[in-house]
Amino acid sequence: MFRTYKRVVLSAVTCIALGTSTLHADNENIVNSIMKLRADVEALYTKIDDNKDIYKAEMKSTTMLSADNEAQINRQETALKLANDEIASVKIKLEKLSSKNDSIKPMLLVAIDNLRNIISKGIPFKVEERVSDLDKLKKQLNDGDITEEKALSMIWASYDDVIRMTKEIGQFKQEIKVDGEIKLAKIVKLGSIMMYFATPDDKVGFVVRDGDGYSYKVVTEKESVKKIVELFDALKKQIRTGYFSLPNSLILSESK
């Protein structure tokens, strides 16, 4: 009987020991889990703080860019208003002169030269073709190949065309000079304030003011390239309205 009792006691002690060991292991696992959770929470807080800093920096950059764009647009609108005022003034003078019997040829020649100057200094969209048409008109007027009344009508239409182009959005083709080479490129013109291009060798970019003229800046940053390509695709599908995110490429064309 004593031996039996001893075995029972030993069995009980063994069970208690095993239970204690298991409990200790469970406690250790719980502690490890809590420590891991705490580390994960701290990592999340750190990530949140980092994201806040990134967001604040992006917001600051966006605000500054927005203010810069607004200032440039205001300057562009002012330049456009001055051009429109000049056009309106020329039209009034032409109307007054055309109602008289006196020759209006000198006034027509001045109007052609003024329009030529506006086109040459404006957005570089088919400038050579448009200037060539004016030079041809001027020669015809000087040579007497067309009447003054006919020339007046054509000049008037040319001024109206310049105004129309300030609001025109479309895709065209023209030769441009990129990296020192002349290429026939696709052009997207957004009124008279932005102009993008895409060459046959898959280069894309936009027009920038360069002193008294313009140059074609190639874009290589992936996100900017993607945005320009999406613009060309949209206009190819005749999508002319909606929200487009584009690289900042405002053109300042100031009359002098």
C-alpha positions in Angstrom: 0.0 0.0 0.0 2.8 2.4 0.8 4.4 1.7 -2.6 1.1 2.4 -4.3 0.7 5.7 -2.4 4.3 6.6 -3.3 3.6 6.0 -7.0 0.4 8.1 -6.7 2.4 11.0 -5.1 5.1 10.7 -7.8 2.5 10.8 -10.5 0.9 13.9 -9.0 4.3 15.6 -8.7 5.1 14.8 -12.3 1.8 16.1 -13.5 2.3 19.3 -11.5 5.8 19.7 -13.0 4.5 19.1 -16.5 1.7 21.6 -15.9 4.1 24.2 -14.6 6.3 23.7 -17.6 3.4 24.0 -20.0 2.1 27.1 -18.2 5.6 28.7 -18.3 5.8 28.0 -22.1 2.3 29.5 -22.6 3.3 32.6 -20.6 6.5 32.9 -22.7 4.5 32.6 -25.9 2.1 35.3 -24.7 4.9 37.6 -23.8 6.5 37.1 -27.2 3.3 37.7 -28.9 2.7 40.9 -26.9 6.2 42.1 -27.7 5.7 41.4 -31.4 2.4 43.2 -31.4 4.0 46.2 -29.7 6.8 46.3 -32.2 4.2 46.1 -35.1 2.2 48.9 -33.5 5.3 51.1 -33.1 6.3 50.3 -36.7 2.8 51.4 -37.9 3.0 54.6 -35.9 6.4 55.3 -37.4 5.0 54.7 -40.9 2.0 56.9 -40.2 4.4 59.7 -39.1 6.5 59.3 -42.2 3.4 59.3 -44.4 2.2 62.5 -42.7 5.6 64.2 -43.4 5.5 63.0 -47.0 1.9 64.3 -47.4 2.7 67.6 -45.9 5.7 68.0 -48.2 3.5 67.1 -51.2 0.8 69.5 -50.2 3.3 72.3 -49.8 4.8 71.5 -53.2 1.4 71.3 -54.8 0.3 74.6 -53.2 3.5 76.4 -54.5 3.1 74.9 -58.0 -0.6 75.9 -58.0 0.3 79.5 -57.1 3.0 79.6 -59.7 0.7 78.2 -62.4 -2.0 80.8 -61.4 0.5 83.6 -61.7 1.7 82.4 -65.1 -1.9 82.0 -66.4 -2.7 85.5 -65.2 0.3 86.8 -67.2 -0.8 84.8 -70.2 -4.3 86.2 -70.0 -3.0 89.7 -69.7 -0.8 89.2 -72.8 -3.8 87.7 -74.6 -6.0 90.7 -73.6 -3.4 93.1 -74.9 -3.3 91.2 -78.2 -7.1 91.2 -78.5 -7.2 95.0 -77.7 -4.7 95.6 -80.5 -6.7 93.5 -82.9 -9.9 95.3 -82.0 -8.2 98.7 -82.5 -6.9 97.6 -85.9 -10.4 96.4 -86.9 -12.0 99.8 -85.9 -9.4 101.7 -88.0 -9.9 99.4 -90.9 -13.7 99.8 -90.7 -13.3 103.6 -90.7 -10.9 103.7 -93.6 -12.9 101.2 -95.7 -15.9 103.4 -95.5 -14.0 106.2 -97.3 -12.9 106.5 -100.9 -9.3 107.0 -99.8 -6.8 104.1 -100.3 -6.6 101.9 -97.3 -3.5 100.0 -98.6 -1.0 101.6 -96.1 -3.3 100.6 -93.2 -3.7 97.1 -94.6 0.1 96.7 -94.8 0.5 97.8 -91.2 -2.2 95.3 -90.1 -0.4 92.5 -92.0 2.9 93.4 -90.3 1.3 93.6 -86.8 -0.4 90.2 -87.3 2.8 88.7 -88.6 4.6 89.9 -85.4 1.8 88.4 -83.2 2.2 85.0 -84.9 6.0 85.0 -84.9 6.1 85.7 -81.1 3.2 83.4 -80.2 3.0 79.7 -79.6 5.2 77.9 -82.2 2.3 76.3 -84.0 2.7 76.1 -87.8 4.4 79.5 -87.7 6.2 79.2 -91.0 3.0 78.3 -92.9 0.9 81.1 -91.3 3.6 83.7 -91.8 4.1 82.6 -95.4 0.4 83.1 -96.1 0.6 86.6 -94.8 3.7 87.4 -96.9 1.9 86.1 -99.9 -1.1 88.3 -99.1 1.2 91.3 -98.7 2.9 90.7 -102.0 -0.5 90.3 -103.8 -1.7 93.6 -102.3 1.5 95.4 -103.3 1.4 94.0 -106.8 -2.2 94.9 -107.2 -3.2 91.2 -107.7 -6.1 91.6 -105.3 -8.3 94.6 -104.4 -8.0 96.4 -101.2 -11.5 95.2 -100.2 -10.5 91.6 -100.8 -7.3 92.0 -98.8 -9.3 93.6 -96.0 -11.6 90.6 -95.8 -8.7 88.2 -95.8 -6.8 90.1 -93.1 -9.9 90.3 -91.0 -10.4 86.5 -91.3 -6.7 86.0 -90.3 -7.2 88.1 -87.1 -10.3 86.1 -86.3 -8.3 82.9 -86.8 -5.6 84.0 -84.3 -8.3 84.6 -81.7 -10.0 81.2 -82.4 -6.6 79.4 -81.9 -6.3 80.8 -78.4 -9.3 78.5 -77.5 -8.6 75.6 -79.8 -7.6 72.2 -78.4 -6.5 69.6 -80.9 -3.9 67.2 -82.3 -1.9 68.1 -85.4 1.4 67.3 -87.2 4.3 69.6 -87.9 8.0 69.6 -88.2 9.9 70.4 -85.0 13.5 70.6 -83.9 14.3 68.1 -81.2 17.9 67.5 -79.9 19.2 69.2 -83.0 17.2 67.1 -85.5 14.2 68.1 -87.6 11.4 65.6 -87.1 7.8 65.4 -88.3 6.0 65.1 -84.9 2.5 64.8 -83.5 1.5 68.0 -81.7 -1.2 68.6 -79.1 -2.0 72.3 -78.7 -4.0 73.5 -75.6 -5.1 76.9 -76.7 -2.1 79.2 -76.7 -0.7 78.3 -73.3 0.5 74.7 -73.6 1.9 72.5 -76.5 3.1 68.9 -76.3 4.8 66.8 -78.9 5.5 63.1 -79.7 8.1 62.1 -82.2 8.2 58.9 -84.4 11.0 57.5 -82.3 8.8 57.7 -79.1 10.2 60.8 -77.6 7.7 63.0 -75.9 7.8 66.5 -74.3 6.6 70.0 -74.4 7.4 73.5 -75.7 9.2 75.9 -73.4 10.0 79.6 -73.7 13.7 80.0 -74.6 14.7 83.7 -74.7 12.9 85.4 -77.6 11.9 82.0 -79.1 10.9 78.5 -78.1 12.5 75.1 -77.7 11.2 71.5 -77.4 12.0 69.9 -74.1 12.1 66.1 -74.1 10.6 64.4 -71.0 12.2 61.2 -69.6 10.6 60.9 -66.2 8.3 57.9 -66.4 5.2 59.5 -64.7 5.4 62.6 -66.9 5.8 60.5 -70.0 2.8 58.5 -69.0 0.7 61.7 -68.6 1.6 63.1 -72.0 1.0 59.7 -73.7 -2.5 59.6 -72.1 -3.3 63.1 -73.4 -2.4 62.1 -76.9 -4.5 58.9 -76.6 -7.5 60.9 -75.3 -7.4 63.4 -78.1 -7.0 60.6 -80.7 -10.2 59.1 -79.3 -11.9 62.6 -79.6 -12.0 63.0 -75.8 -11.6 66.8 -75.4 -13.2 67.4 -72.0 -12.4 66.0 -68.6 -9.6 66.0 -66.0 -6.1 65.6 -67.2 -3.0 65.6 -65.0 -0.1 67.1 -67.1 3.5 68.2 -66.5 3.7 71.9 -65.9 4.4 73.4 -69.4 2.8 76.8 -69.4 4.0 79.0 -72.2 4.4 82.7 -71.6 4.0 84.6 -74.9 4.4 88.3 -74.2 3.9 90.9 -76.8 6.7 93.4 -77.1 
